[in-house]
Amino acid sequence: MINIFRKILIKLFMIVWFALFYLKELFQANLRVAHDVLTPRHRMKPGIIAIPLDIKSDLGILALTNLITMTPGTLSLDVSTDGSVLYIHAMYIDDLEGLRREIKEGFEKKVMGVFG
């Protein structure tokens, strides 16, 4: 009984932690796009990148793709048929590996924590 209660508390903590993380990412992305729109200088470096996925569940992939699409400046385009690669369009690709790492270690890792 105590183990079930402990698992529920850990899952709730992970959901709250993920929500705070996503709100921070959403706020930063909104600021970046707004700054680019409102200032005369053009800073976009758009492109399409492939991100290898470690997440295996369909629900997790669905959540990840939707969260990326809801974040200004990024759009999920497609998932490979075997679910191992996610293709996204990003407006700001200053550092390709940095962006890939940001999505894998940020979004994907936290989605895996919440959706298993």
MOPAC internal coordinates of N, CA, C and O (Angstrom, degrees):
PM7 1SCF
backbone

  N    0.0000 0     0.00 0     0.00 0    0    0    0
  C    1.4502 1     0.00 0     0.00 0    1    0    0
  C    1.5207 1   111.25 1     0.00 0    2    1    0
  O    1.2310 1   120.78 1   138.73 1    3    2    1
  N    1.3205 1   116.11 1   -41.27 1    3    2    1
  C    1.4658 1   120.34 1   179.56 1    5    3    2
  C    1.5228 1   109.87 1   -67.38 1    6    5    3
  O    1.2310 1   119.87 1   142.99 1    7    6    5
  N    1.3454 1   117.84 1   -37.01 1    7    6    5
  C    1.4606 1   120.37 1   178.98 1    9    7    6
  C    1.5153 1   111.76 1   -63.92 1   10    9    7
  O    1.2310 1   119.80 1   139.77 1   11   10    9
  N    1.3312 1   117.99 1   -40.23 1   11   10    9
  C    1.4694 1   121.28 1   178.47 1   13   11   10
  C    1.5240 1   109.87 1   -64.14 1   14   13   11
  O    1.2310 1   120.69 1   134.73 1   15   14   13
  N    1.3286 1   116.28 1   -45.27 1   15   14   13
  C    1.4576 1   120.64 1   178.49 1   17   15   14
  C    1.5307 1   110.72 1   -60.48 1   18   17   15
  O    1.2310 1   120.88 1   138.75 1   19   18   17
  N    1.3259 1   115.93 1   -41.25 1   19   18   17
  C    1.4651 1   120.84 1   179.33 1   21   19   18
  C    1.5243 1   111.11 1   -65.06 1   22   21   19
  O    1.2310 1   120.00 1   137.89 1   23   22   21
  N    1.3446 1   117.60 1   -42.11 1   23   22   21
  C    1.4663 1   120.70 1   178.46 1   25   23   22
  C    1.5238 1   111.37 1   -63.36 1   26   25   23
  O    1.2310 1   120.53 1   140.67 1   27   26   25
  N    1.3402 1   116.60 1   -39.33 1   27   26   25
  C    1.4662 1   120.29 1   178.59 1   29   27   26
  C    1.5240 1   110.18 1   -64.81 1   30   29   27
  O    1.2310 1   120.12 1   137.84 1   31   30   29
  N    1.3178 1   117.37 1   -42.16 1   31   30   29
  C    1.4660 1   120.49 1   178.99 1   33   31   30
  C    1.5220 1   111.26 1   -64.13 1   34   33   31
  O    1.2310 1   120.38 1   138.05 1   35   34   33
  N    1.3217 1   116.88 1   -41.95 1   35   34   33
  C    1.4688 1   120.38 1   179.12 1   37   35   34
  C    1.5229 1   110.19 1   -63.38 1   38   37   35
  O    1.2310 1   120.43 1   136.92 1   39   38   37
  N    1.3329 1   116.79 1   -43.08 1   39   38   37
  C    1.4757 1   120.33 1   179.69 1   41   39   38
  C    1.5322 1   111.07 1   -64.30 1   42   41   39
  O    1.2310 1   120.45 1   138.33 1   43   42   41
  N    1.3354 1   116.75 1   -41.67 1   43   42   41
  C    1.4644 1   120.31 1   177.32 1   45   43   42
  C    1.5252 1   111.22 1   -62.17 1   46   45   43
  O    1.2310 1   120.81 1   137.94 1   47   46   45
  N    1.3296 1   116.05 1   -42.06 1   47   46   45
  C    1.4605 1   120.05 1   177.44 1   49   47   46
  C    1.5225 1   110.46 1   -61.18 1   50   49   47
  O    1.2310 1   120.06 1   137.70 1   51   50   49
  N    1.3369 1   117.50 1   -42.30 1   51   50   49
  C    1.4691 1   120.84 1  -179.56 1   53   51   50
  C    1.5292 1   111.07 1   -65.92 1   54   53   51
  O    1.2310 1   120.17 1   142.90 1   55   54   53
  N    1.3258 1   117.27 1   -37.10 1   55   54   53
  C    1.4741 1   120.42 1   178.31 1   57   55   54
  C    1.5253 1   110.53 1   -66.31 1   58   57   55
  O    1.2310 1   120.57 1   135.47 1   59   58   57
  N    1.3191 1   116.52 1   -44.53 1   59   58   57
  C    1.4750 1   119.90 1   178.79 1   61   59   58
  C    1.5150 1   110.27 1   -65.06 1   62   61   59
  O    1.2310 1   120.34 1   137.55 1   63   62   61
  N    1.3282 1   116.96 1   -42.45 1   63   62   61
  C    1.4592 1   121.54 1   179.21 1   65   63   62
  C    1.5325 1   110.20 1   -61.40 1   66   65   63
  O    1.2310 1   120.95 1   136.92 1   67   66   65
  N    1.3327 1   115.79 1   -43.08 1   67   66   65
  C    1.4534 1   120.20 1   179.17 1   69   67   66
  C    1.5370 1   111.18 1   -65.26 1   70   69   67
  O    1.2310 1   120.14 1   138.22 1   71   70   69
  N    1.3257 1   117.35 1   -41.78 1   71   70   69
  C    1.4710 1   120.52 1   179.30 1   73   71   70
  C    1.5234 1   110.55 1   -61.42 1   74   73   71
  O    1.2310 1   120.17 1   137.77 1   75   74   73
  N    1.3256 1   117.28 1   -42.23 1   75   74   73
  C    1.4688 1   120.22 1   178.22 1   77   75   74
  C    1.5310 1   110.76 1   -65.45 1   78   77   75
  O    1.2310 1   120.64 1   137.82 1   79   78   77
  N    1.3206 1   116.37 1   -42.18 1   79   78   77
  C    1.4613 1   120.68 1   177.50 1   81   79   78
  C    1.5302 1   110.38 1   -59.76 1   82   81   79
  O    1.2310 1   120.54 1   133.82 1   83   82   81
  N    1.3492 1   116.57 1   -46.18 1   83   82   81
  C    1.4558 1   119.40 1  -177.42 1   85   83   82
  C    1.5286 1   111.19 1   -66.85 1   86   85   83
  O    1.2310 1   119.69 1   140.96 1   87   86   85
  N    1.3224 1   118.19 1   -39.04 1   87   86   85
  C    1.4641 1   120.34 1   177.49 1   89   87   86
  C    1.5238 1   111.01 1   -61.72 1   90   89   87
  O    1.2310 1   120.33 1   140.26 1   91   90   89
  N    1.3250 1   116.97 1   -39.74 1   91   90   89
  C    1.4790 1   120.67 1   177.05 1   93   91   90
  C    1.5338 1   110.16 1   -63.07 1   94   93   91
  O    1.2310 1   120.23 1   133.15 1   95   94   93
  N    1.3332 1   117.17 1   -46.85 1   95   94   93
  C    1.4631 1   120.95 1   179.61 1   97   95   94
  C    1.5279 1   111.23 1   -62.73 1   98   97   95
  O    1.2310 1   120.60 1   138.57 1   99   98   97
  N    1.3147 1   116.46 1   -41.43 1   99   98   97
  C    1.4616 1   121.89 1   179.15 1  101   99   98
  C    1.5268 1   110.84 1   -62.69 1  102  101   99
  O    1.2310 1   120.48 1   135.65 1  103  102  101
  N    1.3308 1   116.69 1   -44.35 1  103  102  101
  C    1.4619 1   121.65 1   179.33 1  105  103  102
  C    1.5317 1   110.46 1   -62.43 1  106  105  103
  O    1.2310 1   120.26 1   132.94 1  107  106  105
  N    1.3277 1   117.10 1   -47.06 1  107  106  105
  C    1.4645 1   120.73 1  -179.15 1  109  107  106
  C    1.5316 1   111.21 1   -63.85 1  110  109  107
  O    1.2310 1   120.15 1   138.94 1  111  110  109
  N    1.3271 1   117.33 1   -41.06 1  111  110  109
  C    1.4640 1   120.53 1  -179.95 1  113  111  110
  C    1.5265 1   110.94 1   -66.19 1  114  113  111
  O    1.2310 1   120.27 1   139.38 1  115  114  113
  N    1.3252 1   117.08 1   -40.62 1  115  114  113
  C    1.4586 1   120.54 1   177.05 1  117  115  114
  C    1.5218 1   111.05 1   -61.55 1  118  117  115
  O    1.2310 1   120.26 1   136.48 1  119  118  117
  N    1.3156 1   117.11 1   -43.52 1  119  118  117
  C    1.4630 1   120.65 1   178.79 1  121  119  118
  C    1.5254 1   110.97 1   -62.20 1  122  121  119
  O    1.2310 1   120.15 1   137.06 1  123  122  121
  N    1.3101 1   117.31 1   -42.94 1  123  122  121
  C    1.4646 1   120.74 1  -177.66 1  125  123  122
  C    1.5238 1   111.41 1   -64.73 1  126  125  123
  O    1.2310 1   120.28 1   134.24 1  127  126  125
  N    1.3251 1   117.07 1   -45.76 1  127  126  125
  C    1.4738 1   120.54 1   179.63 1  129  127  126
  C    1.5238 1   110.19 1   -67.22 1  130  129  127
  O    1.2310 1   120.00 1   137.22 1  131  130  129
  N    1.3327 1   117.60 1   -42.78 1  131  130  129
  C    1.4667 1   120.64 1   179.62 1  133  131  130
  C    1.5229 1   110.43 1   -62.09 1  134  133  131
  O    1.2310 1   120.28 1   137.74 1  135  134  133
  N    1.3210 1   117.07 1   -42.26 1  135  134  133
  C    1.4599 1   120.57 1   178.74 1  137  135  134
  C    1.5244 1   110.57 1   -61.77 1  138  137  135
  O    1.2310 1   120.33 1   138.52 1  139  138  137
  N    1.3084 1   116.98 1   -41.48 1  139  138  137
  C    1.4668 1   120.30 1  -179.51 1  141  139  138
  C    1.5262 1   111.25 1   -67.90 1  142  141  139
  O    1.2310 1   120.64 1   143.53 1  143  142  141
  N    1.3184 1   116.38 1   -36.47 1  143  142  141
  C    1.4763 1   120.15 1  -179.35 1  145  143  142
  C    1.5221 1   110.66 1   -72.87 1  146  145  143
  O    1.2310 1   120.17 1   140.79 1  147  146  145
  N    1.3229 1   117.28 1   -39.21 1  147  146  145
  C    1.4583 1   121.07 1  -172.96 1  149  147  146
  C    1.5205 1   114.40 1   -86.16 1  150  149  147
  O    1.2310 1   119.21 1   168.68 1  151  150  149
  N    1.2992 1   119.12 1   -11.32 1  151  150  149
  C    1.4657 1   121.06 1   179.44 1  153  151  150
  C    1.5277 1   108.89 1  -108.50 1  154  153  151
  O    1.2310 1   120.59 1   -28.31 1  155  154  153
  N    1.3362 1   116.47 1   151.69 1  155  154  153
  C    1.4697 1   119.17 1  -174.39 1  157  155  154
  C    1.5307 1   114.70 1   -70.68 1  158  157  155
  O    1.2310 1   119.38 1   155.37 1  159  158  157
  N    1.3094 1   118.78 1   -24.63 1  159  158  157
  C    1.4629 1   120.86 1  -176.75 1  161  159  158
  C    1.5297 1   111.12 1   -77.68 1  162  161  159
  O    1.2310 1   120.87 1   -40.75 1  163  162  161
  N    1.3058 1   115.94 1   139.25 1  163  162  161
  C    1.4562 1   122.17 1   179.92 1  165  163  162
  C    1.5269 1   109.88 1   -92.12 1  166  165  163
  O    1.2310 1   119.55 1   -62.68 1  167  166  165
  N    1.3360 1   118.46 1   117.32 1  167  166  165
  C    1.4696 1   122.19 1  -175.45 1  169  167  166
  C    1.5235 1   113.27 1  -112.15 1  170  169  167
  O    1.2310 1   120.12 1   177.39 1  171  170  169
  N    1.3148 1   117.38 1    -2.61 1  171  170  169
  C    1.4669 1   119.82 1  -175.81 1  173  171  170
  C    1.5309 1   111.73 1   -69.14 1  174  173  171
  O    1.2310 1   121.42 1   -38.52 1  175  174  173
  N    1.3127 1   114.88 1   141.48 1  175  174  173
  C    1.4622 1   123.55 1   170.67 1  177  175  174
  C    1.5174 1   105.80 1  -132.67 1  178  177  175
  O    1.2310 1   119.96 1  -104.03 1  179  178  177
  N    1.3269 1   117.68 1    75.97 1  179  178  177
  C    1.4608 1   120.32 1  -173.24 1  181  179  178
  C    1.5245 1   112.67 1   -74.41 1  182  181  179
  O    1.2310 1   121.85 1   -23.46 1  183  182  181
  N    1.3054 1   114.07 1   156.54 1  183  182  181
  C    1.4539 1   119.64 1   177.21 1  185  183  182
  C    1.5131 1   111.25 1  -178.87 1  186  185  183
  O    1.2310 1   121.60 1    -8.31 1  187  186  185
  N    1.3077 1   114.54 1   171.69 1  187  186  185
  C    1.4676 1   121.53 1   178.05 1  189  187  186
  C    1.5232 1   107.56 1  -112.88 1  190  189  187
  O    1.2310 1   121.20 1   -48.69 1  191  190  189
  N    1.3363 1   115.31 1   131.31 1  191  190  189
  C    1.4647 1   119.34 1   179.74 1  193  191  190
  C    1.5284 1   109.92 1  -126.99 1  194  193  191
  O    1.2310 1   121.71 1   -27.33 1  195  194  193
  N    1.3093 1   114.33 1   152.67 1  195  194  193
  C    1.4676 1   121.71 1   175.70 1  197  195  194
  C    1.5220 1   108.17 1  -102.77 1  198  197  195
  O    1.2310 1   121.30 1   -47.32 1  199  198  197
  N    1.3214 1   115.12 1   132.68 1  199  198  197
  C    1.4607 1   120.58 1   179.94 1  201  199  198
  C    1.5234 1   108.46 1  -120.61 1  202  201  199
  O    1.2310 1   119.92 1   -64.01 1  203  202  201
  N    1.3134 1   117.75 1   115.99 1  203  202  201
  C    1.4674 1   119.17 1   176.30 1  205  203  202
  C    1.5242 1   109.67 1   -66.96 1  206  205  203
  O    1.2310 1   120.84 1   -44.84 1  207  206  205
  N    1.3208 1   116.00 1   135.16 1  207  206  205
  C    1.4653 1   120.54 1  -175.92 1  209  207  206
  C    1.5218 1   111.81 1  -102.92 1  210  209  207
  O    1.2310 1   121.46 1   -40.85 1  211  210  209
  N    1.3189 1   114.81 1   139.15 1  211  210  209
  C    1.4669 1   121.10 1   171.30 1  213  211  210
  C    1.5235 1   110.46 1   -98.09 1  214  213  211
  O    1.2310 1   120.95 1   158.61 1  215  214  213
  N    1.3072 1   115.79 1   -21.39 1  215  214  213
  C    1.4674 1   120.40 1  -178.67 1  217  215  214
  C    1.5250 1   108.62 1   -71.03 1  218  217  215
  O    1.2310 1   120.44 1   -42.50 1  219  218  217
  N    1.3302 1   116.77 1   137.50 1  219  218  217
  C    1.4679 1   120.75 1  -173.84 1  221  219  218
  C    1.5289 1   114.16 1  -112.48 1  222  221  219
  O    1.2310 1   120.15 1   153.08 1  223  222  221
  N    1.3311 1   117.33 1   -26.92 1  223  222  221
  C    1.4700 1   118.58 1  -174.75 1  225  223  222
  C    1.5257 1   110.66 1   -76.71 1  226  225  223
  O    1.2310 1   121.09 1   -35.86 1  227  226  225
  N    1.3319 1   115.51 1   144.14 1  227  226  225
  C    1.4628 1   120.44 1   178.47 1  229  227  226
  C    1.5269 1   110.90 1   -62.36 1  230  229  227
  O    1.2310 1   120.39 1   141.08 1  231  230  229
  N    1.3316 1   116.87 1   -38.92 1  231  230  229
  C    1.4633 1   120.83 1   179.32 1  233  231  230
  C    1.5298 1   110.79 1   -64.01 1  234  233  231
  O    1.2310 1   120.77 1   139.61 1  235  234  233
  N    1.3168 1   116.14 1   -40.39 1  235  234  233
  C    1.4640 1   120.17 1   178.29 1  237  235  234
  C    1.5200 1   111.84 1   -65.60 1  238  237  235
  O    1.2310 1   120.47 1   137.05 1  239  238  237
  N    1.3358 1   116.71 1   -42.95 1  239  238  237
  C    1.4703 1   120.51 1   178.60 1  241  239  238
  C    1.5290 1   109.81 1   -64.91 1  242  241  239
  O    1.2310 1   120.43 1   138.62 1  243  242  241
  N    1.3303 1   116.79 1   -41.38 1  243  242  241
  C    1.4626 1   120.84 1   177.78 1  245  243  242
  C    1.5302 1   110.44 1   -60.53 1  246  245  243
  O    1.2310 1   120.30 1   133.80 1  247  246  245
  N    1.3243 1   117.04 1   -46.20 1  247  246  245
  C    1.4654 1   120.56 1   179.45 1  249  247  246
  C    1.5274 1   110.60 1   -62.48 1  250  249  247
  O    1.2310 1   120.64 1   135.16 1  251  250  249
  N    1.3248 1   116.38 1   -44.84 1  251  250  249
  C    1.4613 1   120.35 1  -179.42 1  253  251  250
  C    1.5282 1   111.50 1   -61.24 1  254  253  251
  O    1.2310 1   120.04 1   131.86 1  255  254  253
  N    1.3143 1   117.52 1   -48.14 1  255  254  253
  C    1.4662 1   120.09 1  -178.77 1  257  255  254
  C    1.5301 1   111.35 1   -63.71 1  258  257  255
  O    1.2310 1   120.10 1   140.75 1  259  258  257
  N    1.3163 1   117.41 1   -39.25 1  259  258  257
  C    1.4673 1   119.77 1   179.21 1  261  259  258
  C    1.5220 1   111.85 1   -69.00 1  262  261  259
  O    1.2310 1   120.13 1   140.51 1  263  262  261
  N    1.3178 1   117.35 1   -39.49 1  263  262  261
  C    1.4681 1   119.71 1   179.16 1  265  263  262
  C    1.5241 1   110.92 1   -65.81 1  266  265  263
  O    1.2310 1   120.42 1   140.58 1  267  266  265
  N    1.3253 1   116.80 1   -39.42 1  267  266  265
  C    1.4668 1   120.05 1   177.83 1  269  267  266
  C    1.5261 1   109.86 1   -64.88 1  270  269  267
  O    1.2310 1   120.22 1   137.86 1  271  270  269
  N    1.3319 1   117.19 1   -42.14 1  271  270  269
  C    1.4621 1   120.37 1  -179.96 1  273  271  270
  C    1.5302 1   111.61 1   -66.75 1  274  273  271
  O    1.2310 1   119.89 1   144.62 1  275  274  273
  N    1.3205 1   117.81 1   -35.38 1  275  274  273
  C    1.4683 1   120.42 1  -179.41 1  277  275  274
  C    1.5176 1   112.62 1   -75.26 1  278  277  275
  O    1.2310 1   119.94 1   168.36 1  279  278  277
  N    1.3367 1   117.73 1   -11.64 1  279  278  277
  C    1.4558 1   121.18 1   178.78 1  281  279  278
  C    1.5267 1   108.83 1   -87.90 1  282  281  279
  O    1.2310 1   119.80 1   -59.21 1  283  282  281
  N    1.3242 1   117.99 1   120.79 1  283  282  281
  C    1.4664 1   120.01 1  -178.98 1  285  283  282
  C    1.5337 1   112.15 1   -56.16 1  286  285  283
  O    1.2310 1   121.31 1   -44.42 1  287  286  285
  N    1.3228 1   115.10 1   135.58 1  287  286  285
  C    1.4554 1   120.33 1   178.49 1  289  287  286
  C    1.5129 1   113.82 1    98.78 1  290  289  287
  O    1.2310 1   120.00 1   170.74 1  291  290  289
  N    1.3186 1   117.61 1    -9.26 1  291  290  289
  C    1.4656 1   120.75 1   178.01 1  293  291  290
  C    1.5226 1   109.56 1  -134.68 1  294  293  291
  O    1.2310 1   121.56 1   -28.73 1  295  294  293
  N    1.3179 1   114.62 1   151.27 1  295  294  293
  C    1.4649 1   120.58 1  -179.70 1  297  295  294
  C    1.5276 1   108.78 1  -147.08 1  298  297  295
  O    1.2310 1   120.30 1   -54.40 1  299  298  297
  N    1.3177 1   117.02 1   125.60 1  299  298  297
  C    1.4648 1   120.36 1   175.36 1  301  299  298
  C    1.5154 1   108.75 1   -75.12 1  302  301  299
  O    1.2310 1   120.32 1   -52.05 1  303  302  301
  N    1.3224 1   116.99 1   127.95 1  303  302  301
  C    1.4583 1   121.00 1  -177.42 1  305  303  302
  C    1.5179 1   112.30 1   -99.84 1  306  305  303
  O    1.2310 1   120.72 1   132.43 1  307  306  305
  N    1.3381 1   116.23 1   -47.57 1  307  306  305
  C    1.4579 1   119.25 1  -173.76 1  309  307  306
  C    1.5238 1   109.75 1  -162.56 1  310  309  307
  O    1.2310 1   121.66 1   -21.54 1  311  310  309
  N    1.3112 1   114.42 1   158.46 1  311  310  309
  C    1.4618 1   121.89 1   172.64 1  313  311  310
  C    1.5202 1   105.97 1  -122.10 1  314  313  311
  O    1.2310 1   120.29 1   -43.64 1  315  314  313
  N    1.3202 1   117.06 1   136.36 1  315  314  313
  C    1.4621 1   119.66 1   179.06 1  317  315  314
  C    1.5260 1   109.99 1   -59.48 1  318  317  315
  O    1.2310 1   120.88 1   -22.78 1  319  318  317
  N    1.3272 1   115.92 1   157.22 1  319  318  317
  C    1.4665 1   119.92 1  -174.86 1  321  319  318
  C    1.5348 1   112.70 1   -60.65 1  322  321  319
  O    1.2310 1   120.01 1   150.22 1  323  322  321
  N    1.3155 1   117.59 1   -29.78 1  323  322  321
  C    1.4674 1   119.31 1   178.08 1  325  323  322
  C    1.5337 1   112.48 1   -89.48 1  326  325  323
  O    1.2310 1   120.34 1  -179.39 1  327  326  325
  N    1.3399 1   116.96 1     0.61 1  327  326  325
  C    1.4611 1   121.32 1   176.40 1  329  327  326
  C    1.5168 1   114.23 1    74.17 1  330  329  327
  O    1.2310 1   119.97 1  -160.72 1  331  330  329
  N    1.3152 1   117.66 1    19.28 1  331  330  329
  C    1.4626 1   119.69 1  -176.32 1  333  331  330
  C    1.5261 1   113.67 1   -99.26 1  334  333  331
  O    1.2310 1   119.87 1   167.43 1  335  334  333
  N    1.3351 1   117.84 1   -12.57 1  335  334  333
  C    1.4694 1   120.67 1  -178.01 1  337  335  334
  C    1.5326 1   108.93 1  -136.85 1  338  337  335
  O    1.2310 1   121.52 1   -45.67 1  339  338  337
  N    1.3221 1   114.69 1   134.33 1  339  338  337
  C    1.4594 1   121.73 1   176.19 1  341  339  338
  C    1.5310 1   107.90 1  -111.74 1  342  341  339
  O    1.2310 1   121.02 1   -48.39 1  343  342  341
  N    1.3185 1   115.66 1   131.61 1  343  342  341
  C    1.4603 1   120.96 1   177.92 1  345  343  342
  C    1.5178 1   108.06 1  -105.77 1  346  345  343
  O    1.2310 1   120.95 1   -53.30 1  347  346  345
  N    1.3264 1   115.79 1   126.70 1  347  346  345
  C    1.4601 1   119.54 1   179.23 1  349  347  346
  C    1.5251 1   110.34 1  -128.65 1  350  349  347
  O    1.2310 1   121.63 1   -26.58 1  351  350  349
  N    1.3196 1   114.49 1   153.42 1  351  350  349
  C    1.4579 1   121.30 1   170.53 1  353  351  350
  C    1.5163 1   106.28 1  -102.64 1  354  353  351
  O    1.2310 1   120.76 1   -49.03 1  355  354  353
  N    1.3213 1   116.16 1   130.97 1  355  354  353
  C    1.4598 1   120.82 1   178.57 1  357  355  354
  C    1.5232 1   108.57 1  -125.29 1  358  357  355
  O    1.2310 1   120.80 1   -38.14 1  359  358  357
  N    1.3150 1   116.08 1   141.86 1  359  358  357
  C    1.4671 1   120.50 1   179.68 1  361  359  358
  C    1.5154 1   112.36 1   -80.35 1  362  361  359
  O    1.2310 1   120.28 1   153.59 1  363  362  361
  N    1.3283 1   117.08 1   -26.41 1  363  362  361
  C    1.4655 1   120.37 1  -174.58 1  365  363  362
  C    1.5220 1   109.64 1  -127.13 1  366  365  363
  O    1.2310 1   121.14 1   -85.25 1  367  366  365
  N    1.3126 1   115.42 1    94.75 1  367  366  365
  C    1.4653 1   119.49 1   177.04 1  369  367  366
  C    1.5245 1   107.51 1  -111.29 1  370  369  367
  O    1.2310 1   121.44 1  -102.07 1  371  370  369
  N    1.3145 1   114.85 1    77.93 1  371  370  369
  C    1.4663 1   120.04 1   176.81 1  373  371  370
  C    1.5170 1   110.29 1   -78.24 1  374  373  371
  O    1.2310 1   120.94 1   141.31 1  375  374  373
  N    1.3132 1   115.81 1   -38.69 1  375  374  373
  C    1.4603 1   122.67 1  -178.55 1  377  375  374
  C    1.5328 1   107.17 1  -134.88 1  378  377  375
  O    1.2310 1   120.66 1   -76.93 1  379  378  377
  N    1.3236 1   116.34 1   103.07 1  379  378  377
  C    1.4614 1   121.10 1  -174.62 1  381  379  378
  C    1.5244 1   112.26 1   -57.99 1  382  381  379
  O    1.2310 1   120.36 1   130.30 1  383  382  381
  N    1.3150 1   116.92 1   -49.70 1  383  382  381
  C    1.4692 1   120.15 1  -179.48 1  385  383  382
  C    1.5244 1   111.47 1   -67.32 1  386  385  383
  O    1.2310 1   120.79 1   145.74 1  387  386  385
  N    1.3308 1   116.09 1   -34.26 1  387  386  385
  C    1.4610 1   119.75 1   177.86 1  389  387  386
  C    1.5243 1   111.39 1   -64.54 1  390  389  387
  O    1.2310 1   120.72 1   136.91 1  391  390  389
  N    1.3372 1   116.23 1   -43.09 1  391  390  389
  C    1.4626 1   119.97 1   178.19 1  393  391  390
  C    1.5257 1   110.64 1   -64.94 1  394  393  391
  O    1.2310 1   120.76 1   136.04 1  395  394  393
  N    1.3200 1   116.16 1   -43.96 1  395  394  393
  C    1.4636 1   120.62 1   179.19 1  397  395  394
  C    1.5339 1   110.44 1   -60.66 1  398  397  395
  O    1.2310 1   120.78 1   135.94 1  399  398  397
  N    1.3231 1   116.10 1   -44.06 1  399  398  397
  C    1.4645 1   121.19 1   179.32 1  401  399  398
  C    1.5409 1   110.67 1   -66.19 1  402  401  399
  O    1.2310 1   120.88 1   140.94 1  403  402  401
  N    1.3423 1   115.93 1   -39.06 1  403  402  401
  C    1.4640 1   120.50 1   179.31 1  405  403  402
  C    1.5265 1   110.89 1   -60.77 1  406  405  403
  O    1.2310 1   120.42 1   138.38 1  407  406  405
  N    1.3221 1   116.81 1   -41.62 1  407  406  405
  C    1.4649 1   120.10 1   179.74 1  409  407  406
  C    1.5215 1   111.09 1   -72.54 1  410  409  407
  O    1.2310 1   120.25 1   137.68 1  411  410  409
  N    1.3222 1   117.13 1   -42.32 1  411  410  409
  C    1.4677 1   119.80 1  -178.29 1  413  411  410
  C    1.5319 1   111.96 1   -68.38 1  414  413  411
  O    1.2310 1   120.85 1   132.10 1  415  414  413
  N    1.3285 1   115.97 1   -47.90 1  415  414  413
  C    1.4612 1   119.67 1  -175.12 1  417  415  414
  C    1.5255 1   112.43 1   -84.07 1  418  417  415
  O    1.2310 1   120.66 1   160.35 1  419  418  417
  N    1.3159 1   116.34 1   -19.65 1  419  418  417
  C    1.4524 1   119.95 1   178.27 1  421  419  418
  C    1.5091 1   110.92 1   -95.27 1  422  421  419
  O    1.2310 1   121.17 1    99.70 1  423  422  421
  N    1.3299 1   115.36 1   -80.30 1  423  422  421
  C    1.4662 1   120.51 1  -174.25 1  425  423  422
  C    1.5303 1   112.43 1   -62.66 1  426  425  423
  O    1.2310 1   120.25 1   125.10 1  427  426  425
  N    1.3314 1   117.13 1   -54.90 1  427  426  425
  C    1.4600 1   119.09 1  -172.57 1  429  427  426
  C    1.5278 1   112.09 1   -63.34 1  430  429  427
  O    1.2310 1   120.49 1   134.76 1  431  430  429
  N    1.3120 1   116.67 1   -45.24 1  431  430  429
  C    1.4562 1   120.26 1  -178.27 1  433  431  430
  C    1.5356 1   111.25 1   -61.31 1  434  433  431
  O    1.2310 1   120.82 1   138.00 1  435  434  433
  N    1.3320 1   116.04 1   -42.00 1  435  434  433
  C    1.4671 1   119.12 1  -178.93 1  437  435  434
  C    1.5286 1   111.18 1   -73.30 1  438  437  435
  O    1.2310 1   119.98 1   144.10 1  439  438  437
  N    1.3391 1   117.64 1   -35.90 1  439  438  437
  C    1.4719 1   119.73 1   176.06 1  441  439  438
  C    1.5235 1   109.84 1   -64.07 1  442  441  439
  O    1.2310 1   120.35 1   140.20 1  443  442  441
  N    1.3262 1   116.93 1   -39.80 1  443  442  441
  C    1.4669 1   120.00 1   177.45 1  445  443  442
  C    1.5271 1   110.80 1   -62.23 1  446  445  443
  O    1.2310 1   120.26 1   144.27 1  447  446  445
  N    1.3283 1   117.11 1   -35.73 1  447  446  445
  C    1.4563 1   120.72 1   178.24 1  449  447  446
  C    1.5214 1   112.56 1   -65.33 1  450  449  447
  O    1.2310 1   121.05 1   144.36 1  451  450  449
  N    1.3300 1   115.60 1   -35.64 1  451  450  449
  C    1.4687 1   119.56 1  -177.76 1  453  451  450
  C    1.5258 1   111.58 1   -84.99 1  454  453  451
  O    1.2310 1   120.19 1   136.06 1  455  454  453
  N    1.3296 1   117.24 1   -43.94 1  455  454  453
  C    1.4605 1   120.96 1  -174.27 1  457  455  454
  C    1.5250 1   113.34 1  -100.25 1  458  457  455
  O    1.2310 1   120.31 1  -173.87 1  459  458  457
  N    1.2931 1   117.01 1     6.13 1  459  458  457
  C    1.4541 1   121.02 1   173.36 1  461  459  458
  C    1.4479 1   113.31 1    80.54 1  462  461  459
  O    1.2310 1   120.10 1   180.00 1  463  462  461

